[in-house]
């Protein structure tokens, strides 16, 4: 049977999440289309020929399975709604009802494909309280390519340090003037080779400011495909961005600037003048930090086979046909549903309020 898949995203950072899924789907000779509900992401999809430009096109396409790397998805389109996640839990925003917003149940999804035990256990608890969805642990498709690339055995003569930052201003090192001045000094020493990426939501004026450092020892990359940069970097310097969790899957150290989570697998620094000291320490690959990283990633993402996309597709097809008579209806969600319709400019009373099922022929 040929299935119709839709990869649903908002921002360009979700493209590397959908691409391994697209490759897996195409490799099985199923149909796959993309849809983006935000202009920033849509601009980055212009090289793809299988993008549906309008929400009416999505409705007409009538997907069987919708793989979603956003927090919400239109309830009025057909298909099993599968939450893939647009990042690891970076523990940025505690909420009143849930420990962190990563685990918030918004009432749109039929299947949650979780990344590892630290994610799975929280959603299984939520599933007991809200029995309108299924939880299955598959690993995260975005990091599949991380485990299919062979590391270059030649070492960097000058240490390569990847700088990554979140877009939340109060948590972001990119906004910090003291950090900028310190990195500027370190660039001039020529002791380090800095590689920088910034979140697509960070203001262009701030991006341009950092790009003034570009030279032999500082390169800025305008990309959301971070895995090749992970591979070539010895360590990372970051804040609370979820890219940290992706990076440490390689068992490489990370120096964080004013990270509030106090995790033992991170090397934290609170004063900009001590950044170099912490970077030098991280470059020694301290065994206690590496050991803590190994323990952490077994809970975060214990899959190193590069086959998370395969598991997501397998589980989605299996649940698409499964008997769901034991599942409850999704919550009414009237306000969120209205906001989605307003955003997309598509108003309809149609809504799929129970987990979508495709009967076997």
C-alpha positions in Angstrom: 0.0 0.0 0.0 1.3 3.5 -0.9 0.8 6.0 1.9 0.6 9.8 1.7 2.8 11.6 4.2 2.9 15.2 5.1 5.9 16.8 6.9 4.5 19.9 8.7 6.9 22.6 9.9 7.0 26.3 10.8 10.6 27.4 10.9 13.7 26.5 8.9 15.3 24.7 11.9 12.8 21.9 11.4 14.0 21.1 7.9 16.9 18.9 9.1 14.3 17.1 11.2 12.1 16.4 8.3 14.8 15.5 5.8 15.8 12.1 7.2 12.1 11.3 7.4 11.6 12.3 3.8 14.5 10.1 2.8 13.1 7.1 4.6 9.6 7.7 3.1 10.9 8.1 -0.4 13.1 5.0 0.0 9.9 3.0 0.6 8.2 4.5 -2.5 5.5 6.3 -0.5 4.3 9.8 -1.3 5.7 12.7 0.7 4.9 16.4 0.7 6.0 19.4 2.9 3.9 22.2 4.3 5.2 25.2 6.2 2.9 27.6 8.0 5.5 30.4 8.5 7.2 32.6 5.9 10.8 32.2 7.4 10.6 28.4 7.0 8.9 28.6 3.6 11.8 30.6 2.1 14.2 27.9 3.0 12.1 25.2 1.3 12.3 26.8 -2.1 14.8 24.2 -3.4 12.3 21.4 -2.8 9.8 20.5 -5.5 7.4 18.7 -3.2 6.1 21.7 -1.2 2.4 22.4 -0.9 2.2 26.2 -0.9 -1.4 26.6 0.3 -3.4 25.1 3.1 -6.1 24.3 0.6 -3.5 22.2 -1.2 -2.9 20.3 2.0 -6.6 19.7 2.4 -6.9 18.4 -1.2 -3.8 16.2 -0.7 -5.6 14.5 2.2 -2.5 12.9 3.9 -2.7 9.6 5.7 0.1 10.6 8.2 1.2 14.1 9.3 4.7 14.2 10.8 4.8 17.4 12.8 7.9 19.3 14.0 5.8 22.1 15.5 3.8 22.5 18.7 0.4 22.6 16.9 -1.1 21.1 13.8 -4.4 21.9 12.0 -7.1 19.6 13.4 -9.1 19.9 10.2 -6.7 18.1 7.8 -6.9 14.3 7.5 -4.2 11.9 8.7 -2.7 10.5 11.8 -1.1 13.5 13.7 2.4 12.5 14.8 4.5 14.7 17.1 8.2 14.5 16.2 9.4 17.5 18.3 11.4 20.4 17.1 14.2 20.0 19.7 15.3 18.3 22.8 14.0 19.5 26.1 16.4 22.4 26.9 14.6 23.1 30.2 14.0 26.8 29.3 10.5 27.5 30.4 8.9 25.9 33.5 5.1 26.1 33.4 2.5 25.9 36.1 0.9 22.6 35.1 4.0 20.8 33.7 7.6 21.0 34.8 8.6 22.2 31.3 6.7 23.3 28.2 8.3 20.5 26.3 5.8 18.1 28.0 2.7 20.3 27.5 -0.2 18.4 26.0 -1.9 20.7 23.5 -4.6 18.3 22.4 -3.7 17.9 18.7 -1.6 14.7 18.4 -2.5 11.1 18.0 1.0 9.7 18.4 4.0 11.0 20.3 7.3 9.6 19.0 9.6 10.3 21.9 13.4 10.7 21.8 14.5 8.7 24.8 13.6 7.6 28.4 13.8 11.1 29.9 11.1 12.2 27.4 9.1 9.0 27.3 8.4 8.6 31.0 6.8 12.1 31.2 4.6 11.6 28.2 3.5 8.2 29.5 2.3 9.9 32.7 0.5 12.5 30.6 -1.1 9.7 28.5 -2.7 8.2 31.6 -4.3 11.6 32.4 -5.2 12.3 28.8 -6.0 9.0 27.1 -6.4 10.4 23.6 -3.0 9.6 22.2 -0.3 6.9 22.2 3.3 7.2 23.2 6.1 5.2 21.6 9.9 5.7 22.0 11.6 5.9 18.6 14.6 8.2 18.9 14.8 11.6 17.1 15.1 11.6 13.2 17.2 14.8 13.2 20.2 13.1 14.7 20.2 10.1 12.3 22.9 11.6 10.1 25.1 12.1 13.2 25.6 8.4 13.3 26.2 7.8 9.6 29.1 10.2 9.2 32.6 8.8 9.7 34.7 11.1 11.9 37.9 12.4 10.3 40.8 10.9 12.2 43.0 14.0 11.6 42.9 16.3 14.6 42.4 20.1 14.4 45.7 21.9 14.7 43.8 24.8 16.1 40.9 23.9 18.4 37.5 24.3 16.7 34.9 25.7 19.0 31.2 25.9 17.9 29.2 28.8 19.4 25.5 28.3 19.5 22.8 30.4 21.1 19.1 30.3 21.9 16.8 33.1 20.7 15.3 33.8 24.1 16.9 37.1 25.0 17.2 36.6 28.8 18.9 33.2 28.2 20.9 34.0 25.1 24.7 34.7 25.1 24.3 36.3 21.7 22.8 39.4 23.3 25.5 39.7 26.0 27.9 42.6 25.3 30.6 41.2 27.6 30.5 37.8 25.9 30.9 39.5 22.5 33.8 41.5 23.7 35.5 38.5 25.2 35.1 36.3 22.1 36.4 39.3 20.0 39.6 39.2 22.2 40.0 35.4 21.9 39.6 35.6 18.1 42.6 38.0 18.0 44.8 35.6 19.9 44.5 33.1 17.0 44.6 30.3 19.6 41.1 29.1 18.6 39.0 28.7 15.5 35.4 29.7 16.2 32.4 28.5 14.3 29.1 30.3 15.0 25.5 29.6 14.3 22.5 31.6 15.6 18.9 30.7 15.9 16.7 31.8 12.9 14.6 33.9 15.3 17.5 36.1 16.5 17.3 39.6 15.1 19.3 40.3 11.9 21.0 43.3 13.5 22.5 41.0 16.1 23.6 38.5 13.5 25.3 41.3 11.6 27.1 42.4 14.8 28.6 38.9 15.3 29.5 38.7 11.6 31.9 41.6 12.1 34.2 39.1 13.8 34.4 37.0 10.6 38.0 36.3 9.6 40.6 33.5 9.6 39.6 32.4 13.1 35.9 33.1 13.1 33.3 31.8 10.6 29.6 32.4 10.7 27.3 29.9 9.2 23.8 30.8 8.1 22.4 27.2 8.3 20.1 25.0 10.3 22.0 21.9 9.3 24.2 21.7 12.3 25.5 18.1 12.2 28.5 18.8 9.9 29.4 21.6 12.2 29.1 19.3 15.2 31.4 16.8 13.5 34.2 19.3 12.9 34.1 21.0 16.3 36.1 19.9 19.3 33.9 21.5 21.9 30.8 23.8 22.1 30.2 27.1 23.7 26.5 27.7 24.3 23.8 28.9 26.8 20.6 26.9 27.1 20.0 26.1 23.5 18.7 22.5 22.8 21.6 22.2 20.4 23.6 21.3 23.5 21.8 18.0 23.8 22.4 17.2 20.2 26.1 18.0 20.4 26.8 15.9 23.5 25.6 12.8 21.7 29.1 12.8 20.3 30.5 12.6 23.8 32.2 16.0 23.4 32.3 18.7 26.2 30.2 21.8 26.3 30.9 25.1 28.1 27.7 26.9 28.9 27.3 30.6 29.8 25.0 31.2 32.8 23.1 28.0 32.2 20.5 27.8 35.0 20.0 24.0 35.0 23.2 23.1 36.9 23.8 19.9 35.0 26.9 17.8 35.9 27.6 17.0 32.3 28.1 20.7 31.5 31.0 23.1 32.3 29.3 26.3 33.3 30.8 29.8 33.4 29.0 32.9 34.8 31.7 35.5 34.1 32.7 36.4 30.6 36.3 37.0 31.7 36.6 33.3 32.6 35.4 32.0 29.3 38.9 31.2 28.0 39.7 29.3 31.2 36.7 27.1 30.9 37.2 26.5 27.1 40.8 25.4 27.8 39.6 23.0 30.5 36.9 21.6 28.2 39.6 21.0 25.5 41.4 18.6 27.8 38.3 16.3 27.6 38.0 15.9 31.4 37.0 12.3 32.1 34.5 13.2 34.9 32.6 15.4 32.4 32.8 12.7 29.6 31.5 10.1 32.1 28.6 12.3 33.1 27.8 12.9 29.4 27.6 9.2 28.8 25.2 8.7 31.7 23.1 11.6 30.5 22.7 10.6 26.9 21.5 7.1 27.8 18.4 8.8 29.2 18.2 11.5 26.5 18.7 9.4 23.3 20.1 5.9 23.7 19.9 5.2 19.9 23.2 5.3 18.0 22.2 3.3 14.9 20.9 6.2 12.8 17.5 4.5 12.4 15.1 6.7 14.3 13.4 7.8 11.1 12.8 4.1 10.3 11.2 3.5 13.7 9.0 6.7 13.4 7.6 5.5 10.0 7.1 1.9 11.2 5.3 3.0 14.3 3.2 5.6 12.4 2.0 3.1 9.8 1.3 0.5 12.5 -0.8 2.9 14.6 -2.6 4.3 11.5 -4.2 0.9 11.1 -4.6 0.0 14.8 -7.8 -0.4 16.7 -8.3 2.9 18.6 -11.6 2.2 20.1 -10.1 2.5 23.6 -8.9 6.1 23.0 -10.9 9.1 24.1 -11.8 12.1 22.0 -9.3 15.0 22.0 -10.2 18.1 24.0 -12.4 20.8 22.3 -9.5 23.2 22.1 -11.8 25.9 20.7 -9.4 28.8 21.2 -6.3 27.0 19.8 -8.4 25.7 16.9 -9.6 29.2 16.1 -6.0 30.6 16.3 -4.8 28.0 13.8 -7.7 28.8 11.4 -7.0 32.5 11.7 -3.2 32.1 11.1 -3.8 29.9 8.0 -6.8 31.9 6.8 -8.8 28.8 6.5 -12.1 28.6 8.4 -14.0 25.3 8.6 -16.1 23.4 11.1 -14.4 20.1 10.2 -12.3 18.7 12.9 -10.9 15.2 13.5 -11.3 14.7 17.2 -10.3 11.1 17.6 -7.0 9.4 16.6 -7.1 9.0 12.8 -7.6 5.5 11.5 -7.1 4.0 8.0 -8.9 0.7 7.6 -7.1 -2.2 6.0 -8.2 -3.1 2.5 
